[in-house]
């Protein structure tokens, strides 16, 4: 059956203003020692493009970069032979396997008296043109052939110029938040209002986890320091606080930042300032195109879980040849979930019709009359639980009992008051299961909670924050001493089924930013007044 997706009773549009408060600040070059706080001028666009080529062997332009190795000129992608792999983040070379890569900082390359290498090879100081020839032809300023271990690169003129420009900054361009003995990590959390207690619990658990890491020697002898900013009364205020942490407090990366309700306004900050964020607190991951490569979510949000629920019921045969009705309270959060349902409906060739309503305007009987014309097998209802019950009560009056699908987190014991005719027909999802929690994972968390007297409330938020901190720390360890934001992002993209001990295994990739993409399906037993898990892990496509 060809998928169709129609819209009925569309009621207006709403939008929030996105306020750009990018901070501009003067800075002074610090001494070129790792122990300094590197407060240098920001990279120019050309230097930024060159930095990506140096670190990753890829171009922001999307043009190919190729590397040729040895006398046989074996061709490999530039990403396999990025300059930083051998010369290091600071360009000073990383001896390995009997090979001692040269120091390619601009200061070393342009010594006025030239260079004599341990092999006896001599050459005068490099110029920009000589450096281009070394990169593309494998010769030094004297025309001597470089070692076979040094690849020769093929790239566009523009990319080559960008790389050479960046090499002039190499060694002075360490990312903010990194010192010889410290890495600064930031977060923003509610400090007042009804969510303040949750914010404090998250702060406590991350501080506790970092303290344990520091007791064990930190990350290559660098201690982790948590810097905490507050969420504001508006998205713009929260954005300003995030930018303050990044620009003024100079944090290297962030974790567990509270974005819920302001995702559209806050998520772009991390892409604009190129700061990694691991495990944001949100039920609405922003997974649009182009991909925001800086943000790594732990679990599927409401949209992803809705997709998993539809996929499960479709495979089980619940829909047969009938379609799906979607009923939702008009608002930005629910609109995102509807978009996820739309995508899954297209994949499943499932006819889906959408109905919107506004606050105080739910005429359940009228909507039910409209829906029954299409005879859907199920209704995905997104609104308050009281409105959900009112809808089911009206449906029972006309002896109509479709399956009722509910969003994750919207279910409580009140649902057991649903009409008896919906027995076995109410489903929702959960992003995790007790089976995801290993004995070691639970014991580690309990030991941390006991040692640091963590609060007993807000355990779900604590577990999310703990797992996020664990992912971040593991990635920092995998990067090694030669740390950068780009390398952190690239390392996270290599995670495959990483076990936190408290969540499903997490996998990321260049085009995947949700660690556990899917959900568990849960049914509502009205007779026994209990929730019953109906499925194992239901994975979804991107």
TIBATI-436452 format. One record per residue: residue in one letter; y, z, x of N, C-alpha, C, CB in turn. Coordinates in pm, whole numbers, plus 50000, padded with zeros to 5 digits. Glycine has a CB too. Example, Ala and Ser with C-alpha at 12.3 -4.5 7.8 and 13.67 -1.06 7.14 Angstrom:
2
a494315078051319495505078051230496705078051320495535090551131
s497755070851285498945071451367500035078751290499405057251408
***
This chain:
542
x498805000050086500005000050000501245000050088500015012349903
x502174991650062503384990850141504245003150114504164977950109
x504735009150225505545021150211506895017950149505735027950346
x507335026450058508685024950004509345038650004508675018849861
x510655038750014511365051350023512675049849949511595055650172
x512745055249827513945053549746514695066549734513585048349607
x515965065849702516835077449692517425078349552517955076849798
x517365090249489517935091949355518875103849354516825093649250
x519905102849268520855113649249521495118149379520175125349182
x521945109149457522595112649582523955118849550522745100349674
x524235130449605525465137449570526325139049694525155151349507
x527235129849718528225131449825527675132649965529035143149797
x528545134450059528155136050199529015147050260528315122750279
x528445154450352529205164750421529095162750569528715178750382
x530065167550641530025166150787530785177650850530635152650832
x530355181550965531055191751041531765185151158530075202751090
x532955190251190533695184751303533055189451432535195188851299
x532925180351528532425183751661533625184551754531365173351712
x533925196351803535115198251886534715197952033535815211451851
x535335189052109535015187552251535965196252332535105172652295
x535425206652393536255215852470535845215652617536155230052414
x535575203552672535145202652810536205208752902534845187952850
x535775217852983536715224853071536995216453196536165238653110
x538275215853233538665209353357539195220153449539735198053332
x538615221653566539085232353653539155227653797538175244653642
x540115233153869540265229754010539235237354090541695232854061
x538775231554200537805238354284538065235154429536375234554246
x537485243054514537685241554657536335239754724538425253754717
x536245230554820534975228854890534625241854962535055217054990
x533375246254939532895258155008532345254255144531825265454923
x532185263755234531515260755361530125255355333531455273355452
x529645246655417528385239855391527215248355435528345226355461
x527055259955370525925268655396525285272255264526355281455473
x523965273555264523245275755138523625288855074521755275355162
x524115298455157524445311655102525755311655026524505321755213
x526515300655032527805300154964527635297054817528695289855029
x528685299954737528735295454599529415281954603529495305654505
x528675271254577529195257754597530125254054483528045247654609
x531405255254506532395252154404533165239754446533365264154381
x532495228254445533145216054488533565207654370532235208054578
x534315197054402534765188354295533565181654230535735177754348
x533645179154100532525172754031532265158854087532795171853881
x531045154054073530695140654116531445130354032529185138454106
x531855119654096532415108354022531275101153950533185098654117
x531585092653852530505085153787529645077253886531085075653684
x530295071353988529535063654087528635072754169530475055854179
x529145084454208528325093954284527175099154199529195105654334
x527445101454071526395106253981525265096153969526975109353844
x525625083253959524595072853953523805072354084525225059153924
x524525073654195523855073554325522935085454343524865073354435
x523325096754287522485108754297521145106654228523195120854238
x521165100254111519895097554042518995088654126520145091053905
x519585078554190518785069754276518185077654391519645057954330
x518995086354453518525094254566517415103954527519685101854628
x517615110854415516665121254375515405115754308517335131054283
x515595105454224514505101054137514005086854167514935101753995
x514795079154240514395065354265514535056354145512985064954313
x515355060454049515595052553927517085050553909514985059553802
x517455040453831518865037053810519265039453666519135022653849
x520465045253648520985047153513521185033853442522305054853517
x521325023053520521505009853461520235004253400522025000253566
x519105010253435517815005253387517244994153474517955000253246
x517994989753578517504979253666516414984653758518644973353749
x515484975853794514364979853878514824983554018513334968753884
x514194993854073514314997154214512904997054271515025011154236
x512674989354376511354987854436511384992554580510874973254427
x510254997854626510115002254765508974994454830509855017654774
x509174990554958508164983155032507774991255155508684968855073
x506464993655171505985002955272505164995755377505145014155207
x505434998755505504604994055615504724979255644503204997255588
x503934974955743503964960955784503444951655675503154959055909
x502574956855588502024948555481502974947555363500694954055435
x504084954855369505094954955260504464957855124505824941455255
x503674968655120503084973054993504204976754896502114985055014
x504194970454779505264972754682504884984054587505554959954603
x505804993654572505615004654476506945007054405505105017754548
x506915013354287508185016554220509025026054304507915022854081
x510325024454298511205033354372511015047854335512635029354350
x510625050354209510415064254165509275070954240510135064554016
x508355063154298507245068854376507675072454517506075059154381
x508795066754562509255068954699510745072454700508995056454786
x511125081654613512535085754608512965091554743512765096154495
x514205089054782514715093554912514495108554932516215090154925
x514765116254825514685130854835513275135854862515215137154710
x512265127654834510895131954857510665135655003509905121054815
x511295127955095511125130555238512345137255301510825117555309
x513525132755259514745137855325515265150655262515835127355320
x514735154355144515115166955084516395166155004515255177155189
x516565176554922517735177154835519035176554914517685189754752
x519065183255031520285183855111520325173155219520425197455175
x519275164755228519285153555321518935156855464520595147355320
x518425169055489518175173255626516745170655672518495187755641
x515935164655585514575161055625513585172255603514555156855768
x512365168555563511305178355541510075173855621510965179855388
x509875179155745508725175155827507425177455752508715182855960
x506565167455752505305168555679504325158055731505525166755527
x503075162155753502035152855793502325145755924501845142755686
x502985152656020503285146456148504515137556146502125138556193
x505165136156034506375127856022507585137056009506275118155899
x508605133956088509825142056088511005133556041510105147956230
x511245133055909512325124655856513685128555914512375125655703
x514545118855931515855121155992516775129155900516515107856026
x517735135755962518835141955891519775130655850519565152855979
x519945128455722520775117255676522045121855606519975108355583
x522465134255636523775138255586524835129655655524045153455612
x525945127355587526975118555642527495123755776528145117055543
x527565136955790528015143055915527095139156030528085158255902
x525765139256003524795135956108524785120956137523395140556068
x524905112856033524825098256051526035092656124524685091455916
x527175099156113528405093256167528905100556291529475093356061
x528025107356363528435113656488529035103056581527235120856557
x530215105056632530905094556709530165090256835532275099156745
x529355099156890528635095857014527255090156986528515108057103
x526935087656859525645081756825524525091856828525335070556920
x523295086756820522125095456809521025090456902521615096056664
x520345099856968519125096757042517975104256976519255100657194
x516995097056926515875103156856514815107856955515265093356755
x513915116356909512865121656995511975110657051512025131756920
x511905099656982511095088257028511795080257137510765079056910
x513055083457164513825075957263514715065357202512915069657361
x514555062657075515365052557008516815057357002514825049556866
x517745048657039519165051957040519925042256951519715051657183
x520995047056892521855038256813523235044756798521225035256674
x524255036556777525595042156753525695048256614526665031156771
x526865053256582527085059456451526915049256339528485065856444
x526445054256226526305045656108527655043056044525355051956006
x527765031255987528855028055895528215025855757529665015155943
x529065024055657528505021555523527635009055523529645020155419
x528094998555591527314986055596526014988055672528134974855661
x526054995555783524834998055860523825005955776525165005655989
x524335014955694523445022755609522785013855504524215034155541
x523525004355450522934994955354521784987155419524004985155302
x521974983055546520924975555616519714984355644521464969655747
x519934997055673518825006255697517995007955569519335019955746
x518695008655457518005010755329517234998455286519015014655221
x517824986655305517214974555250516384966755351518294965555196
x516704968055483515974960155583515204968555684516944951355656
x515464981655684514684990355772515084989555917513254987155762
x516384987655945516854987356083518034996956099517274972956124
x518195002356223519295011356249520525003556296518895022056352
x521665010156325522885002756364522744994556492524015012456381
x521724997756576521504989956698520524978456674520974999056808
x520044977156553519084966556522517644970556546519384954556602
x517414983256585516044987956606515324989756473516055001156685
x514034986656473513244988556353512995003456330511914980956363
x513175007856205512895021756171511385023856161513575025556038
x510975036356158509545039456149508935033056024509325054556146
x507635029556034506945023555919506935032755798505525020055957
x507035045955822507015055355710508275054255625506865069655761
x509325048155681510575046455607510485033755522511795045755704
x510445035055387510365023155301511625014655312510125027255154
x511485002155276512634993155258512794991155107512434979255334
x514004992155060514244992254917514914979454869515105004254879
x514524975454750515174964354682515834969654556514144952954649
x517144967654548517894972254431519124963554415518284987454445
x519784964754304520974956554279522104960654374521424957854132
x523084951554392524244954654476524974966954425525204942754480
x525074968054294525784979454235525064992554264525944977554084
x523734992454248522955004554274523025008454422521485002554232
x522984998554511523065001354654524415007554689522854988454736
x525475002154631526805007854656526895022154604527884999154590
x526315024854487526325038354431525575048054523525705038554290
x524425043654574523615052254660524375055654788522275045454695
x524995045854851525725048354975526905057854949526235035055035
x527605055854839528715064854805528205079254790529415060254674
x527045080854723526525094454705526095100554838525345094454608
x525525092554928525075097955056526225104155135524415086955139
x527455099955109528595105955175528845120255126529845097455152
x528295123655009528405137354955527165145654982528655136754804
x526115139255030524825145955047524975158055139523785136255105
x524375169155099524435181355178525525190755132524635178055322
x526535185255064527595193755008527455194954857528975188155044
x526455188154802526335186954656525135194654604526235172254615
x525155207654617524115215754555524575219454414523815228554639
x523635219754320523985222854182524525237054169522775220954090
x525435239354074525955252854052524825262554016527005252653941
x525085275254044524125285654005523035288154106523515282053877
x523055280954219522015282954322522665289054445521315269354357
x522135300254488522535306254614521305308354700523295319654591
x521525312854821520395314954911519425325054854520885319655048
x519935335154781519065345854733519145347954582519415358754803
x519655337954508519835340054365519885326854288521105348054339
x519345327154166519475316154071520035322053943518095308854045
x521145316553895521775321553773521325313353653523315321353785
x520785320153553520325313953430521155319453315518795316653406
x521545310753222522395315053112521705314552977523605306653107
x522275321652882521855320752742523025324752654520615329752713
x523015320452529524015324852431523265330252310524985313152389
x523665342452267522945349452161523925356452068521955359652220
x523525358751942524375366351850524555380651900523785366351708
x525785385451903526065399151947526665407551836526985399052067
x526945401351722527475408651607526935402251480529045408751607
x527085409351368526595404051242525115406651221526855389351236
x524535400651119523155403551081522115399451186522835396850951
x522475390551279521505385951379521675392951514521635370951397
x522575402651520522845409351647521615416451702523975419451631
x520855422951615519655430151659518635420551719519035437751542
x518465408951656517565398751710518065393851845517435386951612
x519395391451856519955387051982519725396852094521425384551967
x519855409752065519625419952166518155420152208520045433852113
x517245418252112515815418152144515485406552238514975417152016
x516065394952211515835383352298516385385852438516475370652237
x517575391252445518175394552575517295404252652519585400552556
x516785414352583515945424452649514675418452706515595435552550
x514015409752629512745404552676512925394852793512015397652562
x513995386752790514235377652903514605385453028515345367452867
x515475395353013515825403853127514595410653186516855414353087
x513715415553098512505422253143511605412653220511735428153024
x511435400553168510565390953235511155386953371510365378353147
x512465384753376513095381353504512965392953603514595377853483
x513075405253554512935416953642511555417253705513195429953563
x510525413953627509165413753682509005402653787508145411753569
x509595391053759509545380153857510245384553985510215367353800
x511395391253973512135395654091511365406054171513475401354050
x510635414754103509835424854174508735418354258509215434554074
x508315406454217507265399254289507845389654393506395391654191
x509125390954423509725382554526510615371654473508665376554608
x510765370754342511625360554284511025346654296512975360854349
x511875336654298511465322754313511825318454455512165313454205
x510835318454542511075315354684512205324054738511405300454702
x512055337054713512995347354761514375346554697513145346154909
x514485339154588515725339154511515515347554385516155324554474
x516385357154365516305365454245516865357854125517065378654266
x516295360354009516795354553885517825363953823515625351753786
x518975358453788520035366153724520315359853588521335366453814
x520305368053482520605363153348522065366053314519665369753245
x522785355453277524165356753231524195353653082525135347353311
x524745362653002524665361552856526035359352795524025374152797
x526135349052714527345346652636527045348952488527875332252659
x528075350652408527905353252266528045340352185528915363752217
x527315339552076527585328851980528875332551907526385326951879
x529595322351863530865324851795530725324151644531895314951840
x531845326051576531845325251430531755310851380533095331751374
x532055301451469531965287251436531185280051545533375280951418
x530715267951514530005260051614530925256951731529465246951552
x532205254351703533165251251810533325263151904534515247251751
x533365275251848533505287251931532265289152018533745299651844
x531085286851960529855288152038529815277752148528615286751947
x530245265552114530275255052216531185259052332530755241752154
x532355264552301533275268852406532635279452494534585274152345
x531875288552434531215299052512530115293352601530635309552419
x529385283452551528365276852633529035269852751527545266752549
x530125262852725530825255752832531395265552935531945247052774
x531825277252888532315287552981531185292053074532895299752903
x530005294353017528875298353101528565287653206527625300853014
x528585275153165528205264153254529295261453357527915251553173
x530535260553313531615256453402532215267853483532695249853322
x532385279453419533065290553486532085300753545533995297653387
x531075304453469530055313653520529055306453609529335320453405
x529055293053603528275284553691526785287853688528805285653831
x526195286953569524755288953559524035275953594524355293753416
x522865277453650522075265853693521375259153574521045270053798
x520815267253486520095262453368520225273153261518595259353400
x519705270053140519775279653031518415280852963520855275752930
x518225292052896516985294152821517275302352696515925301152909
x516515299752590516545307752467517925308252401516105321852496
x518765298452426520085298352362519935296552212520975286952420
x520725304052135520645303651989521475292051937521125317151928
x520795281751888521475269851836521365268351685520905257551902
x520525276551621520185274751480521425273451392519335286251432
x521445262651314522535260251220523665251851277523075273151173
x523705250351409524805242751471524255232551572525795252251541
x523045227951548522395219251646523195206651677521025215451597
x523715200151574524425187451595525645189251684524835181351462
x526315200751672527515203151751527185207951892528385213151682
x526095215451909525835222052036524925214152129525225235352011
x523955207052074523005199852158523675189952253522005192552071
x524695182352211525305172652303525905178752429526365165152232
x526285191652424526885198052542525965197052663527195212752512
x524685199252640523745199752753523545185952815522405205352708
x523625175652734523555162052788524835158552862523295151852676
x525975162152805527255158852867527425165753002528395162652775
x527015178453011527185185953135525925185953221527575200253103
x524865179153173523615177253248523005190553293523875168353370
x522895199853199522335213053227521045214753148523335224353192
x519915217653213518645219453142518665231953054517495220353242
x518035230652938517865241952845516405242352803518805240552718
x515755253452829514345255052795514195264752679513535259952918
x513545260252571513225268952459514385273552377512515280452508
x515255264552328516355269052241515825275252113517275257252208
x516585284652058516235290951932516715282051817516845305351923
x515825274551758516185265351652514945261451573516895252951708
x515145258351446514075252551364514315237751341513985259851230
x515335232451408515715218551384515925211151516516985217951299
x514865208651593515015201251719515675187551696513635199351785
x516585184051784517285171351775516535161251863518785172651819
x515825152051799514955142851873515355128451851513505144851831
x516645126051835517105112551808517095103751933518495112851751
x517595091651915517705082052023519185079752054516995068651986
x519595079952183518755081852301518315096252317519495077352425
x517215098152387516645111352407517585120152488515285110352477
x517785132352446518505142252525517525147852627519125153652435
x517595143052749516575146652848516725160852901516625136952964
x517815167752868518045181052922517345192152845519515183752925
x516975189752719516485200652634514985199552612517215200752500
x514295210852634512845211552615512535222252510512115214752751
x512045217652395511695226652285510255231352301511885219652148
x509975243552256508595248452262507755242752148508575263852256
x508235244152025507435241151907508125231051817507145253951829
x507335224651731507905215651632508775223551535506785208051555
x509895217951497510735224151397510225220951258512175219651412
x511055223351160510635221251021510275206650993511735225550926
x511015197351052510725183151028509355179351083511825174351090
x509075183651205507785180551265506625186851191507755184951408
x506835199051144505765205751071505525199150935506105220551052
x506605194350874506445187050747505605174450770507825183350687
x505845167750881505065155850914503585159350931505605149351041
x503305170550998501925174651018501235177550885501865187051109
x501955183850793501385187050662501025174450585502375195550580
x501925164650586501645152050516500465144850580502885142950516
x500435144750713499345138150784497995144450748499565138850936
x497955157750743496715164750710496225161150569496925180050721
x497125161750470496715159050332496345144450312497845162950236
x497025135550383496685121250372495285118550427497725112650446
x494995124350544493675122250603492585128650519493645127950746
x492945139450450491955146350366491705138950236492425160550337
x492565129350204492375121350083493065126749961490955120050055
x493975136449978494625142449862495515132749786495445154349906
x496105123049859497045114049792496335102649718498015108449892
x495175098949769494455087249714495435075549704493835090549572
x495625069949585496565058849572497905063349514495975047849484
x498115076149511499355081449454500335085349564499055093449363
x501585086949528502625089349626503065103749637503795080949595
x504245105449696504825118549723506245118949668504805121649875
x506605129949603507985132249561508575142949653508065136649411
x509825141049692510525150749776511715156049698510975144449911
x511765169049683512835175549607513555185149703512275183249481
x514865183049725515515191949822516955195049783515485185749959
x517345206949826518735211349809519595203949910518875226849826
x520645197149862521435188749951522115197150058522465180849871
x521815193750183522395200650297521885194650426522085215650292
x522575197350535522255191150663520865194850712523275195250767
x520485207650700519175211950750518055204750677519025227050733
x518115204650545517045198250469517065183050488517185201650320
x518255177350508518335162850530517545158850654519805158450545
x517545167350758516775164550878515285164750850517105174550986
x514855173850765513435174550730513035162150649513115187450650
x513905158050557513625146050478513455133950568514755143550376
x514265133050673514135121850766512765122050835515265122350872
x512285134050871510945135050930509875130950832510695149250977
x510025134850705509065130750603509085115650585509375137750469
x510285110050587510395095450573509615088150683511865091250577
x509765092750806509055086350917507545087450900509475092551050
x507085099350861505645101150844505125092950726505295115950824
x505915091850620505515083850505505315069250545506555084850393
x506205064250631506075050450677504805048650758507295046350761
x504505058350845503285057450926502045057550837503225068951027
x502105065450731500925067250645500895057350529500875081450591
x501865048050525501965038550414501955045950281500815028150418
x502765056150273502795065050157504105062950080502635079950200
x504005059549952505185057849869505835071449846504825051049735
x507125072449880507835085149872509165083349802508035091050011
x509425091849703510685091449629511405104749647510435088449478
x512705103949673513485115849706514455119349593514265113749838
x514545132249563515485137449463516315148449529514725142949337
x517615148149505518515158449558519085166849444519655151949639
x519385179349473520135187349377521105196149455519175196049288
x522115201449386523105210149448522965224049391524545204749426
x523645233549457523545247449416523895249649270524415255949501
x523055257149198523295260249058523105248348967524675265449041
x522485237749019522385225448940520945220548933523285214448999
x519985229848933518585225948928518105225748783517705235449014
x518105213948725517525212248592516075207848614518345201648505
x515205217848634513835214948674513125206048573513055227948691
x513315208548444512625200748341512995185948350512965206148201
x514295183348375514735169348385514135162548507516265168648390
x514135169348620513575163348741512075160848724513825172448863
x511405169948656509965168348635509685156048548509365180948569
x510515153948446510345141948363510495129248448511375141748247
x511485129248538511675117448623510495115448718512975118748703
x510045126048779508965125048877507675119848815508715138648941
x507385124248694506095120948634505975105948603505885129048506
x507095098948602507015084448582506255077748696508435078348570
x506385083348818505685077648934504345084348961506555078949058
x504055095148887502795102548901502455105749047501655094548840
x503345112749118503025116249257501905126549264504275121749328
x501135126049370500065135749389500615149149435499045130649491
x501785148949497502335161249552503855160849546501865163449697
x504455172749546505905174249551506245183049670506465180249418
x507035177549763507525185549876508825191749832507705176850007
x508845204949812510005211849756510725219649866509585221249642
x512025217049880512845224049980514055230149912513285214450093
x513985243149893515055250749830514675265349839515275246249681
x515335273749759514975287949762513615289949695516065296449690
x512975300949727511665303849670511775306049519511055316149736
x512895311649475513095313649332513185300149260514375321949307
x513875290549321513965277249262512615270249264515005268849336
x511835272749368510485267049375509635272349260509815270349510
x509705285449236508925291349126509405286148991509025306649130
x510725284348976511255279048851510745264948827512805279248852
x510675257048933510165243348923508705243448879510315235949057
x507885251948940506455252448906506245257748764505695261249007
x507095267048722506985272348585507245261448482507985284048564
x508265253248507508555242148415507435231748417509905235448452
x506875229248534505775219548544504555224548466505395217148692
x504295237748473503135243348402503305242048251502935258048441
x504555242648204504795241448060504335228048005506265243548029
x504375217748088503945204448044502575201048103504985193548084
x501885211548150500525210148202500445200048317499585205748089
x501445200948407501475192148525501365200848650502785183348529
x500315198348726500045206748843499825198248969498805215648816
x500885192149019500755184849145500635194849261501955175349167
x500195190149375500225198749492501675201649529499465192249611
x501945213849570503305217949607503315220449758503765230749527
x504155213149829504265214449973505585221450005504185200550044
x505515231450090506695239550121506995239250270506485254050074
x508245241150304508625241050445508165253650515510135239450458
x507995252450644507595263950725508645274950717507385259850872
x508225287250706509135298550705509765301550571510195296250803
x509465293350468510105295350338509195302850241510495281850278
x508095308150289507095314250200507015329250223505715307750221
x506935336650115506705351150122505745354750010508065359250111
x505505367649993504585372249890505015368649749504415386949899
x506285365149731506785361349599506035349149546508295358349604
x505525340849636504855328549594503605331549512504485320249715
x503065343549524501875347049446502165348249297501285360049498
x503435347849258503815348049117503785334149054505195354049101
x503375324149130503315310549077502295309648965502965300449190
x502475300448870501515298748761500095296448814501935286848670
x499105301748741497715301248787497195287048805496835308648689
x497765277548731497315263748742497545257648879497985255548640
x498355264148963498605259049098497665265249201500055261749137
x496625272149153495645277749245495055266549334494515285049166
x495105268749465494545258849558495405246549577493205254649512
x496635246749523497495234849530498815237249603497775229949390
x498995248749665500235251949735499935252849885500845265349682
x500725245349964500485244750108501805246250184499775231550146
x501715252250299502835252350392502265251950534503745265150371
x503125252850635502655251550773503075263550857503185238750834
x502415264950969502775275051069502715268451206501815287651062
x503715270851293503725264151424502765270251525505095264551481
x502305282551496501365289251586500285296051504502095299451677
x499245300451575498135307551512497705318951603496935297851482
x497135329651547496615340251632495625335151737495955350951547
x494955324051707494005318551803494675313051928493195307551737
x495995310351918496725305752036496955316952137498065299751995
x496835329252091497145340752175495895345052251497695352352090
x495905342952382494765346752465494835361652497494735338452595
x493715367052538493665381252573494615384152689492225385452610
x494605375352788495495377452903496955376552861495205367153014
x497255366652775498635365052730499135377252654498755352752642
x498315382352563498695394152487498835406452576497665396852378
x497905408152669497965419752758499205419452846496705420352845
x499555407552894500765406352978502015410052897500905392053034
x502095404852776503275407552694503335422252656503265398852569
x502215427952618502195442152580502575451152697500815446152527
x502095447552817502435455452935503925454752964501635450653057
x504515442852948505955441252969506725449352866506355426252962
x506295448552740506985455852633506935470852656506355452452498
x505805475752701505665490052724506495494652844504185493652746
x506455486852951507165490753074508665490953053506815481253187
x509185481052980510635479752964511125484452829511045465552985
x510255491352754510625497252625511285486852533511575509052646
x510625475352519511165464852434511085469052288510405451652457
x512005464452204512005468552062510765463251991513265463451990
x510395470251884509215466251807509545455651703508595478351739
x510815453951672511215444051572511405430351637512505448551502
x511485420151550511785406351592510775401151694513195405551651
x509495403951667508465399851762508365384751775507125405451720
x508565377451665508485362851673509535357451769508655356551533
x510765362551757511835358051847511555362451991513195363551801
x511015374352007510695379052142509625370452207510225393652136
x508595366952130507515358752185508025344852223506365357552084
x508905339252138509485326252171510305327052300510375321252055
x511135337452312511965338952432511105341552555512975350452412
x510105349852540509195352852652508485340152699508155363552611
x507995332252604507295319952639508245309952704506655313752515
x509475309352655510465300252713510775304152857511755300352629
x510955317152880511235321953016510045318853108511535337153016
x508855320053054507645317453133507575302753173506375321453053
x507915293853081507935279453111508985276553219508225271152983
x510165282153203511245279853300510835284653439512525286853255
x510295296553447509915302153577508815293753642509425316753561
x507845289353563506785280953618507365267953673505725277853511
x508315262053601508935249653647509725251953776509845243753538
x510455263053784511205266153905510265267654024512025278853886
x509115273754003508135275354110507605261854155506975284454065
x507335253054058506775240054092507775231354166506315232853966
x509065232754136510075225054207510105228854354511465227154144
x510015241854382510055246454520511445250754562509565235554612
x511585253254691512845258254746513965248054732512675261954893
x513595235254736514565224354732514935221454587514005211554802
x515765230054529515965230554384517175222554340516105244854337
x517025215454228518155208654164517865207554015518405194454226
x518905205053938518725203353793517875191153764520085202153723
x518125180153836517335168153813515855170553842517855156653899
x515585177553950514185180353984513545189653882514085186354124
x514325198953829513785207853726513375199953603514825218653689
x514255190753558513945182453443512705173953470515135173353407
x512655167753588511525159253622510235167253628511775152253756
x510315179453678509125188053687508645192153549509435200653771
x509555195853462509175199353325508495187653255510405203853245
x508955175553284508335163753223506885161953266509135151353259
x506485168753372505105167853419504195178653365505085168253566
x504695187453278503845197953222502805191853128504695208553146
x501555195953147500485191153059499625202953017499625180253130
x499635205652886498865216652828499055229652906497375212952823
x500315232752932500625245253002500385257152910502085245153053
x499575266852953499265278252867500255289752885497855283252895
x500985292952779501855304752785501075317252751503035303152690
x499925315652686499125327052643499495332052506499255338052740
x500625327152450501075331852318501415320452222502275340752334
x501415308252272501715296552189500625286152212503125290652222
x500605275452132499725264352167500085259152305499815253052061
x499155253052377499465247252508500615237252496498215240252568
x501475236852597502695228852592502605216752684503905237452629
x502955205252630502955192752707504285185652688501775183552663
x504885181652800506125173852795505905160652867507305181852859
x506865151852857506795139052925508155132452923505745129852860
x508315120952990509605114152993510155111052855509485101453070
x509265109052757509715106052620509265116652521509185092352577
x508965128452571508485139252483509205152152519506935140952494
x509875158052422510635170152447510195181852358512095167452426
x509115180652285508555191752209507205195152270508415188352056
x507045207252317505825211052388504585210652303505975224552445
x504655216052182503515216152089503925208451965503065230952053
x503575195751961504005186951851502965187251740504215172451901
x503215195451639502285196551529502375210151463500875193951576
x501335213851389501345226551316499955229351263502375226151200
x499795241351209498595245151134498955244950986498065259251178
x498015240650902498245240250757497675252950695497605227550692
x498485259150608498095271750543498115269750392499045283550585
x497115274850322497045274150177497355287650114495685269350133
x497745287349987498065299649914496975302249811499465298549845
x496305313549825495265317549730495905326949628494065324449803
x496175321549508496855329549405495955340249347497345320549294
x494655337649344493735347549288493615359749378492355341349265
x493405357249506493205368249600494525373349659492275363849712
x495605366149626496935369549679496915370549832497415382749617
x496505359549893496475359050038496715344750086495115364350092
x497025343550213497225330550276495965327050356498485330550368
x495565314550346494335310150412494625297950498493245306850308
x494235298550625494445286950710493495275850669494245290650859
x494055264050650493285252750598492885242750706494075245650493
x493435243950825493165233750927493235239751066494165222150915
x492685232251161492965234951300494305228851334491855229351392
x494575227151461495855221351503495965206951456496005222151656
x497045203751386497315190151339498425184451425497705189951186
x498085175751517499085169651603499775158151534498455165051733
x500985154951578501745143951519502255134851629502925149351433
x502605122651588503245113451681504705117351695503095098851634
x505355111351794506765114351817507595109651698507265107651946
***
